[in-house]
Amino acid sequence: MIIKQLEIGYMDNFCYIVGCEDTRKSLVIDPDSGKIHSTPDEAAG
């Protein structure tokens, strides 16, 4: 399991990248946008 915290912008906003080393799938959690973005299935292949 990979978990990275990234500080974005000037107001100490954080986003997170969470990934699996085995499946090579990941997602980005950006609380500011209110969305979770994941890698497409073909990217894991």
mmCIF file of the N, C-alpha and C atoms, coordinates in Angstrom:
data_MODEL
# 
_entry.id   MODEL 
# 
loop_
_atom_site.group_PDB 
_atom_site.id 
_atom_site.type_symbol 
_atom_site.label_atom_id 
_atom_site.label_alt_id 
_atom_site.label_comp_id 
_atom_site.label_asym_id 
_atom_site.label_entity_id 
_atom_site.label_seq_id 
_atom_site.pdbx_PDB_ins_code 
_atom_site.Cartn_x 
_atom_site.Cartn_y 
_atom_site.Cartn_z 
_atom_site.occupancy 
_atom_site.B_iso_or_equiv 
_atom_site.pdbx_formal_charge 
_atom_site.auth_seq_id 
_atom_site.auth_comp_id 
_atom_site.auth_asym_id 
_atom_site.auth_atom_id 
_atom_site.pdbx_PDB_model_num 
ATOM 1   N N  . MET A 1 1  ? 0.856   -1.165 0.000   1.00 0.00 ? 1  MET A N  1 
ATOM 2   C CA . MET A 1 1  ? 0.000   0.000  0.000   1.00 0.00 ? 1  MET A CA 1 
ATOM 3   C C  . MET A 1 1  ? 0.905   1.232  0.000   1.00 0.00 ? 1  MET A C  1 
ATOM 4   N N  . ILE A 1 2  ? 0.589   2.142  -0.891  1.00 0.00 ? 2  ILE A N  1 
ATOM 5   C CA . ILE A 1 2  ? 1.309   3.402  -0.981  1.00 0.00 ? 2  ILE A CA 1 
ATOM 6   C C  . ILE A 1 2  ? 0.347   4.514  -0.602  1.00 0.00 ? 2  ILE A C  1 
ATOM 7   N N  . ILE A 1 3  ? 0.746   5.379  0.313   1.00 0.00 ? 3  ILE A N  1 
ATOM 8   C CA . ILE A 1 3  ? -0.059  6.537  0.684   1.00 0.00 ? 3  ILE A CA 1 
ATOM 9   C C  . ILE A 1 3  ? 0.861   7.748  0.693   1.00 0.00 ? 3  ILE A C  1 
ATOM 10  N N  . LYS A 1 4  ? 0.525   8.742  -0.108  1.00 0.00 ? 4  LYS A N  1 
ATOM 11  C CA . LYS A 1 4  ? 1.307   9.981  -0.175  1.00 0.00 ? 4  LYS A CA 1 
ATOM 12  C C  . LYS A 1 4  ? 0.396   11.148 0.131   1.00 0.00 ? 4  LYS A C  1 
ATOM 13  N N  . GLN A 1 5  ? 0.878   12.071 0.945   1.00 0.00 ? 5  GLN A N  1 
ATOM 14  C CA . GLN A 1 5  ? 0.148   13.288 1.242   1.00 0.00 ? 5  GLN A CA 1 
ATOM 15  C C  . GLN A 1 5  ? 0.881   14.436 0.563   1.00 0.00 ? 5  GLN A C  1 
ATOM 16  N N  . LEU A 1 6  ? 0.156   15.237 -0.217  1.00 0.00 ? 6  LEU A N  1 
ATOM 17  C CA . LEU A 1 6  ? 0.752   16.351 -0.934  1.00 0.00 ? 6  LEU A CA 1 
ATOM 18  C C  . LEU A 1 6  ? 0.107   17.653 -0.488  1.00 0.00 ? 6  LEU A C  1 
ATOM 19  N N  . GLU A 1 7  ? 0.949   18.623 -0.131  1.00 0.00 ? 7  GLU A N  1 
ATOM 20  C CA . GLU A 1 7  ? 0.434   19.941 0.219   1.00 0.00 ? 7  GLU A CA 1 
ATOM 21  C C  . GLU A 1 7  ? 0.256   20.734 -1.068  1.00 0.00 ? 7  GLU A C  1 
ATOM 22  N N  . ILE A 1 8  ? -0.943  21.217 -1.289  1.00 0.00 ? 8  ILE A N  1 
ATOM 23  C CA . ILE A 1 8  ? -1.278  21.926 -2.515  1.00 0.00 ? 8  ILE A CA 1 
ATOM 24  C C  . ILE A 1 8  ? -1.742  23.342 -2.162  1.00 0.00 ? 8  ILE A C  1 
ATOM 25  N N  . GLY A 1 9  ? -1.228  24.325 -2.887  1.00 0.00 ? 9  GLY A N  1 
ATOM 26  C CA . GLY A 1 9  ? -1.682  25.695 -2.699  1.00 0.00 ? 9  GLY A CA 1 
ATOM 27  C C  . GLY A 1 9  ? -1.052  26.376 -1.501  1.00 0.00 ? 9  GLY A C  1 
ATOM 28  N N  . TYR A 1 10 ? -1.558  27.546 -1.224  1.00 0.00 ? 10 TYR A N  1 
ATOM 29  C CA . TYR A 1 10 ? -0.973  28.382 -0.179  1.00 0.00 ? 10 TYR A CA 1 
ATOM 30  C C  . TYR A 1 10 ? -1.755  28.331 1.133   1.00 0.00 ? 10 TYR A C  1 
ATOM 31  N N  . MET A 1 11 ? -2.846  27.592 1.176   1.00 0.00 ? 11 MET A N  1 
ATOM 32  C CA . MET A 1 11 ? -3.663  27.537 2.385   1.00 0.00 ? 11 MET A CA 1 
ATOM 33  C C  . MET A 1 11 ? -3.554  26.194 3.092   1.00 0.00 ? 11 MET A C  1 
ATOM 34  N N  . ASP A 1 12 ? -2.432  25.504 2.924   1.00 0.00 ? 12 ASP A N  1 
ATOM 35  C CA . ASP A 1 12 ? -2.200  24.209 3.569   1.00 0.00 ? 12 ASP A CA 1 
ATOM 36  C C  . ASP A 1 12 ? -3.290  23.195 3.249   1.00 0.00 ? 12 ASP A C  1 
ATOM 37  N N  . ASN A 1 13 ? -3.726  23.178 1.993   1.00 0.00 ? 13 ASN A N  1 
ATOM 38  C CA . ASN A 1 13 ? -4.657  22.151 1.527   1.00 0.00 ? 13 ASN A CA 1 
ATOM 39  C C  . ASN A 1 13 ? -3.859  20.908 1.169   1.00 0.00 ? 13 ASN A C  1 
ATOM 40  N N  . PHE A 1 14 ? -4.388  19.748 1.494   1.00 0.00 ? 14 PHE A N  1 
ATOM 41  C CA . PHE A 1 14 ? -3.710  18.501 1.211   1.00 0.00 ? 14 PHE A CA 1 
ATOM 42  C C  . PHE A 1 14 ? -4.558  17.629 0.296   1.00 0.00 ? 14 PHE A C  1 
ATOM 43  N N  . CYS A 1 15 ? -3.905  16.928 -0.609  1.00 0.00 ? 15 CYS A N  1 
ATOM 44  C CA . CYS A 1 15 ? -4.564  15.867 -1.342  1.00 0.00 ? 15 CYS A CA 1 
ATOM 45  C C  . CYS A 1 15 ? -3.760  14.602 -1.076  1.00 0.00 ? 15 CYS A C  1 
ATOM 46  N N  . TYR A 1 16 ? -4.357  13.470 -1.359  1.00 0.00 ? 16 TYR A N  1 
ATOM 47  C CA . TYR A 1 16 ? -3.742  12.191 -1.036  1.00 0.00 ? 16 TYR A CA 1 
ATOM 48  C C  . TYR A 1 16 ? -3.733  11.294 -2.253  1.00 0.00 ? 16 TYR A C  1 
ATOM 49  N N  . ILE A 1 17 ? -2.647  10.578 -2.430  1.00 0.00 ? 17 ILE A N  1 
ATOM 50  C CA . ILE A 1 17 ? -2.542  9.549  -3.450  1.00 0.00 ? 17 ILE A CA 1 
ATOM 51  C C  . ILE A 1 17 ? -2.434  8.220  -2.719  1.00 0.00 ? 17 ILE A C  1 
ATOM 52  N N  . VAL A 1 18 ? -3.341  7.303  -3.036  1.00 0.00 ? 18 VAL A N  1 
ATOM 53  C CA . VAL A 1 18 ? -3.357  5.980  -2.416  1.00 0.00 ? 18 VAL A CA 1 
ATOM 54  C C  . VAL A 1 18 ? -3.243  4.967  -3.543  1.00 0.00 ? 18 VAL A C  1 
ATOM 55  N N  . GLY A 1 19 ? -2.317  4.017  -3.414  1.00 0.00 ? 19 GLY A N  1 
ATOM 56  C CA . GLY A 1 19 ? -2.126  3.041  -4.474  1.00 0.00 ? 19 GLY A CA 1 
ATOM 57  C C  . GLY A 1 19 ? -1.752  1.674  -3.945  1.00 0.00 ? 19 GLY A C  1 
ATOM 58  N N  . CYS A 1 20 ? -1.943  0.692  -4.800  1.00 0.00 ? 20 CYS A N  1 
ATOM 59  C CA . CYS A 1 20 ? -1.599  -0.695 -4.491  1.00 0.00 ? 20 CYS A CA 1 
ATOM 60  C C  . CYS A 1 20 ? -0.413  -1.104 -5.359  1.00 0.00 ? 20 CYS A C  1 
ATOM 61  N N  . GLU A 1 21 ? 0.651   -1.542 -4.737  1.00 0.00 ? 21 GLU A N  1 
ATOM 62  C CA . GLU A 1 21 ? 1.846   -1.947 -5.487  1.00 0.00 ? 21 GLU A CA 1 
ATOM 63  C C  . GLU A 1 21 ? 1.601   -3.211 -6.307  1.00 0.00 ? 21 GLU A C  1 
ATOM 64  N N  . ASP A 1 22 ? 0.719   -4.091 -5.842  1.00 0.00 ? 22 ASP A N  1 
ATOM 65  C CA . ASP A 1 22 ? 0.453   -5.348 -6.548  1.00 0.00 ? 22 ASP A CA 1 
ATOM 66  C C  . ASP A 1 22 ? -0.388  -5.145 -7.808  1.00 0.00 ? 22 ASP A C  1 
ATOM 67  N N  . THR A 1 23 ? -1.501  -4.419 -7.676  1.00 0.00 ? 23 THR A N  1 
ATOM 68  C CA . THR A 1 23 ? -2.398  -4.230 -8.817  1.00 0.00 ? 23 THR A CA 1 
ATOM 69  C C  . THR A 1 23 ? -2.044  -2.996 -9.641  1.00 0.00 ? 23 THR A C  1 
ATOM 70  N N  . ARG A 1 24 ? -1.218  -2.118 -9.076  1.00 0.00 ? 24 ARG A N  1 
ATOM 71  C CA . ARG A 1 24 ? -0.811  -0.858 -9.705  1.00 0.00 ? 24 ARG A CA 1 
ATOM 72  C C  . ARG A 1 24 ? -2.008  0.060  -9.957  1.00 0.00 ? 24 ARG A C  1 
ATOM 73  N N  . LYS A 1 25 ? -3.073  -0.116 -9.185  1.00 0.00 ? 25 LYS A N  1 
ATOM 74  C CA . LYS A 1 25 ? -4.213  0.798  -9.237  1.00 0.00 ? 25 LYS A CA 1 
ATOM 75  C C  . LYS A 1 25 ? -4.025  1.867  -8.176  1.00 0.00 ? 25 LYS A C  1 
ATOM 76  N N  . SER A 1 26 ? -4.554  3.044  -8.454  1.00 0.00 ? 26 SER A N  1 
ATOM 77  C CA . SER A 1 26 ? -4.406  4.138  -7.504  1.00 0.00 ? 26 SER A CA 1 
ATOM 78  C C  . SER A 1 26 ? -5.607  5.053  -7.567  1.00 0.00 ? 26 SER A C  1 
ATOM 79  N N  . LEU A 1 27 ? -5.681  5.934  -6.572  1.00 0.00 ? 27 LEU A N  1 
ATOM 80  C CA . LEU A 1 27 ? -6.703  6.962  -6.586  1.00 0.00 ? 27 LEU A CA 1 
ATOM 81  C C  . LEU A 1 27 ? -6.140  8.209  -5.944  1.00 0.00 ? 27 LEU A C  1 
ATOM 82  N N  . VAL A 1 28 ? -6.720  9.329  -6.319  1.00 0.00 ? 28 VAL A N  1 
ATOM 83  C CA . VAL A 1 28 ? -6.339  10.627 -5.772  1.00 0.00 ? 28 VAL A CA 1 
ATOM 84  C C  . VAL A 1 28 ? -7.546  11.173 -5.035  1.00 0.00 ? 28 VAL A C  1 
ATOM 85  N N  . ILE A 1 29 ? -7.330  11.540 -3.783  1.00 0.00 ? 29 ILE A N  1 
ATOM 86  C CA . ILE A 1 29 ? -8.386  12.135 -2.981  1.00 0.00 ? 29 ILE A CA 1 
ATOM 87  C C  . ILE A 1 29 ? -8.062  13.613 -2.842  1.00 0.00 ? 29 ILE A C  1 
ATOM 88  N N  . ASP A 1 30 ? -8.938  14.444 -3.390  1.00 0.00 ? 30 ASP A N  1 
ATOM 89  C CA . ASP A 1 30 ? -8.758  15.897 -3.337  1.00 0.00 ? 30 ASP A CA 1 
ATOM 90  C C  . ASP A 1 30 ? -9.982  16.484 -2.641  1.00 0.00 ? 30 ASP A C  1 
ATOM 91  N N  . PRO A 1 31 ? -9.902  16.695 -1.322  1.00 0.00 ? 31 PRO A N  1 
ATOM 92  C CA . PRO A 1 31 ? -11.072 17.172 -0.578  1.00 0.00 ? 31 PRO A CA 1 
ATOM 93  C C  . PRO A 1 31 ? -11.593 18.524 -1.082  1.00 0.00 ? 31 PRO A C  1 
ATOM 94  N N  . ASP A 1 32 ? -10.717 19.343 -1.626  1.00 0.00 ? 32 ASP A N  1 
ATOM 95  C CA . ASP A 1 32 ? -11.131 20.656 -2.106  1.00 0.00 ? 32 ASP A CA 1 
ATOM 96  C C  . ASP A 1 32 ? -12.092 20.543 -3.287  1.00 0.00 ? 32 ASP A C  1 
ATOM 97  N N  . SER A 1 33 ? -11.865 19.551 -4.152  1.00 0.00 ? 33 SER A N  1 
ATOM 98  C CA . SER A 1 33 ? -12.727 19.401 -5.329  1.00 0.00 ? 33 SER A CA 1 
ATOM 99  C C  . SER A 1 33 ? -13.981 18.590 -5.021  1.00 0.00 ? 33 SER A C  1 
ATOM 100 N N  . GLY A 1 34 ? -13.965 17.867 -3.901  1.00 0.00 ? 34 GLY A N  1 
ATOM 101 C CA . GLY A 1 34 ? -15.101 17.033 -3.558  1.00 0.00 ? 34 GLY A CA 1 
ATOM 102 C C  . GLY A 1 34 ? -15.195 15.775 -4.402  1.00 0.00 ? 34 GLY A C  1 
ATOM 103 N N  . LYS A 1 35 ? -14.106 15.407 -5.085  1.00 0.00 ? 35 LYS A N  1 
ATOM 104 C CA . LYS A 1 35 ? -14.119 14.242 -5.966  1.00 0.00 ? 35 LYS A CA 1 
ATOM 105 C C  . LYS A 1 35 ? -12.966 13.303 -5.628  1.00 0.00 ? 35 LYS A C  1 
ATOM 106 N N  . ILE A 1 36 ? -13.133 12.039 -5.997  1.00 0.00 ? 36 ILE A N  1 
ATOM 107 C CA . ILE A 1 36 ? -12.071 11.041 -5.898  1.00 0.00 ? 36 ILE A CA 1 
ATOM 108 C C  . ILE A 1 36 ? -11.799 10.550 -7.308  1.00 0.00 ? 36 ILE A C  1 
ATOM 109 N N  . HIS A 1 37 ? -10.548 10.602 -7.723  1.00 0.00 ? 37 HIS A N  1 
ATOM 110 C CA . HIS A 1 37 ? -10.163 10.201 -9.071  1.00 0.00 ? 37 HIS A CA 1 
ATOM 111 C C  . HIS A 1 37 ? -9.374  8.903  -8.983  1.00 0.00 ? 37 HIS A C  1 
ATOM 112 N N  . SER A 1 38 ? -9.711  7.928  -9.815  1.00 0.00 ? 38 SER A N  1 
ATOM 113 C CA . SER A 1 38 ? -8.986  6.653  -9.799  1.00 0.00 ? 38 SER A CA 1 
ATOM 114 C C  . SER A 1 38 ? -8.372  6.392  -11.169 1.00 0.00 ? 38 SER A C  1 
ATOM 115 N N  . THR A 1 39 ? -7.394  5.496  -11.196 1.00 0.00 ? 39 THR A N  1 
ATOM 116 C CA . THR A 1 39 ? -6.760  5.147  -12.462 1.00 0.00 ? 39 THR A CA 1 
ATOM 117 C C  . THR A 1 39 ? -7.693  4.272  -13.266 1.00 0.00 ? 39 THR A C  1 
ATOM 118 N N  . PRO A 1 40 ? -7.722  4.448  -14.579 1.00 0.00 ? 40 PRO A N  1 
ATOM 119 C CA . PRO A 1 40 ? -8.539  3.571  -15.418 1.00 0.00 ? 40 PRO A CA 1 
ATOM 120 C C  . PRO A 1 40 ? -8.019  2.134  -15.358 1.00 0.00 ? 40 PRO A C  1 
ATOM 121 N N  . ASP A 1 41 ? -8.881  1.164  -15.563 1.00 0.00 ? 41 ASP A N  1 
ATOM 122 C CA . ASP A 1 41 ? -8.499  -0.242 -15.510 1.00 0.00 ? 41 ASP A CA 1 
ATOM 123 C C  . ASP A 1 41 ? -7.383  -0.569 -16.478 1.00 0.00 ? 41 ASP A C  1 
ATOM 124 N N  . GLU A 1 42 ? -7.369  0.031  -17.674 1.00 0.00 ? 42 GLU A N  1 
ATOM 125 C CA . GLU A 1 42 ? -6.330  -0.285 -18.648 1.00 0.00 ? 42 GLU A CA 1 
ATOM 126 C C  . GLU A 1 42 ? -4.959  0.218  -18.198 1.00 0.00 ? 42 GLU A C  1 
ATOM 127 N N  . ALA A 1 43 ? -4.899  1.192  -17.293 1.00 0.00 ? 43 ALA A N  1 
ATOM 128 C CA . ALA A 1 43 ? -3.621  1.689  -16.799 1.00 0.00 ? 43 ALA A CA 1 
ATOM 129 C C  . ALA A 1 43 ? -2.957  0.689  -15.874 1.00 0.00 ? 43 ALA A C  1 
ATOM 130 N N  . ALA A 1 44 ? -3.738  -0.201 -15.276 1.00 0.00 ? 44 ALA A N  1 
ATOM 131 C CA . ALA A 1 44 ? -3.197  -1.180 -14.341 1.00 0.00 ? 44 ALA A CA 1 
ATOM 132 C C  . ALA A 1 44 ? -2.547  -2.349 -15.048 1.00 0.00 ? 44 ALA A C  1 
ATOM 133 N N  . GLY A 1 45 ? -2.858  -2.563 -16.330 1.00 0.00 ? 45 GLY A N  1 
ATOM 134 C CA . GLY A 1 45 ? -2.461  -3.743 -17.048 1.00 0.00 ? 45 GLY A CA 1 
ATOM 135 C C  . GLY A 1 45 ? -1.054  -3.869 -17.399 1.00 0.00 ? 45 GLY A C  1 
# 
